[in-house]
Amino acid sequence: MTDLRRAPVDEVLVRVETALGMQLDRATVVRKRRSVGARTGRGTWVRIERRGLDRIGVQGGDGTPSAEALRGIAKPAWLAGVAWRDEAEPVMWRADETELLPSTPAGSAVVAEEPRLPPRWWSELSASLDALAGQRTNRIATPDTETITQELVTRTIRRVFPGVDATVREWCPAHADLNWANVTAPEFCVFDWEDWGMAPRGLDAATLWAASLAVPELADRVRVERSGDFASRDGKLMTLFVAAKILGPHAHPEDPRREAARAVAERVVKELQAD
């Protein structure tokens, strides 16, 4: 799999500049495994993603522009976009131009130390997640670029927690990649909407919790702030869903989150069995 942190991207950047009629500030380029971002000369941000056609699904690759229809959520506005199929590989490239973020990302995807967050930040996080969950879409979320279905939920959970009834009861819109690299602080907003869509209730809360497990106080705070999600049956299933990725056969054996994930997951399994 191509890693954009190492692969040459100059031709891609030039193509995006031509298509969108702007210049990218090369000094601000941020390279991730499957995306590249940079500030533009007109005071906006462009994110360029490389995604295999097999990972696009029936909803297409237009997560960021389609999220513009969502209301009541702190996020940068979408302004323009361009997409094309790679000439050599079964891959789609997509570039989206948005407003600049109001603050810097709160941390890396999985944090090792607690970010400094004012009380207002937590209330704005919950307000945005509540507003998102109250809306509807025909999109299906793609956490880790994989379309989430009942079959995927059951398979992922039972691979690590056999015997659990993983039937989902409530589906609602989710960001589907809610980690500390996709939220800003001290002013809150959530960005990178490529994977959003319908998902089991509690996916976002559980994803942020999993990204916080190396900092126990932070993980506990996430559970407190989103207690309604975690107390629900589907929130418990999503706790197991994300924990299974940390504890499963393909997980990193030295992941510092393993012990905490296992302790919570074992308690949640007992709660589900007692219901």
Beta strands, then each sheet from edge to edge (+ up, - down):
strand 1: 30-31
strand 2: 35-39
strand 3: 44-52
strand 4: 78-85
strand 5: 91-99
strand 6: 104-105
strand 7: 171-174
strand 8: 184-185
strand 9: 197-200
sheet 1: 1+ 2- 3+ 5- 4+
sheet 2: 6+ 8-
sheet 3: 7+ 9-
end
